Amino acid sequence: MRTSFNIPDEIVEEFDRVWKEQELDSRSRAVREAMLEYIESHSQLETMTGEVVALVGFDYQHHKVIRDLHGVQHDYQDVILNTSHTHQGEWCLESLFCRGPADRVRELTYRLRDFDGVQRVKVMVIQQS
């Protein structure tokens, strides 16, 4: 199947640099691998059940979303045990250490992904019971 995407030039340039360094055969191969990793990651999040201990990390443009992000964190204080925050220019990196029902951690992750000022949200499940 052929398809097209609108992706900023700087992201394509960086993507091309990385897949070439890894000596993959083509950009198409690299895109397939990236899509499979995305599917695997998303599927893990969808199938979590029971109590989990997880790290939710995300980066964002401070000035665009900080008030809204604080509101979300207050909404999920039942599962957020601790936060860590660092500044990198106009970008911030935040880590949320969570424990609680998998569905609440999943909801939190999806809420964070709703903001345009948030670039990436990653979840690492440490323990599931």
Residue pairs with C-beta under 8 A, 6 or more apart in sequence:
15 27
15 30
16 27
18 30
19 27
19 29
19 30
22 30
24 30
24 33
41 122
41 123
44 123
44 125
45 106
45 109
45 123
46 106
48 102
48 103
48 105
48 106
48 125
48 128
49 102
49 128
50 101
50 102
50 128
50 129
51 99
51 100
51 101
51 102
51 128
51 129
52 98
52 99
52 100
52 101
52 102
52 105
52 125
52 126
52 127
52 128
52 129
53 98
53 99
53 125
53 126
53 127
53 128
54 97
54 98
54 99
54 105
54 123
54 124
54 125
54 126
55 95
55 96
55 97
55 98
55 123
55 124
55 126
56 95
56 96
56 98
56 105
56 108
56 109
56 112
56 121
56 122
56 123
57 93
57 94
57 95
57 96
57 121
57 122
57 123
57 124
58 93
58 94
58 112
58 118
58 119
58 120
58 121
58 122
59 91
59 92
59 93
59 94
59 118
59 119
59 120
60 69
60 91
60 92
60 94
60 115
60 117
60 118
60 119
61 90
61 91
61 92
61 117
61 119
62 87
62 90
62 91
62 92
63 90
64 115
64 116
64 117
65 115
65 116
65 117
65 118
66 92
68 115
69 94
69 112
69 115
69 118
72 108
72 111
72 112
73 80
73 83
73 96
75 111
76 98
76 104
76 107
76 108
76 111
78 100
78 104
79 98
79 99
79 100
79 101
79 104
79 105
79 108
80 96
80 97
80 98
80 108
81 97
81 98
81 99
82 96
82 97
83 94
83 95
83 96
83 97
84 94
84 95
84 97
85 92
85 93
85 94
85 95
86 92
86 93
91 119
96 108
98 105
98 108
102 128
105 123
109 121
109 123
112 118
112 121
113 121
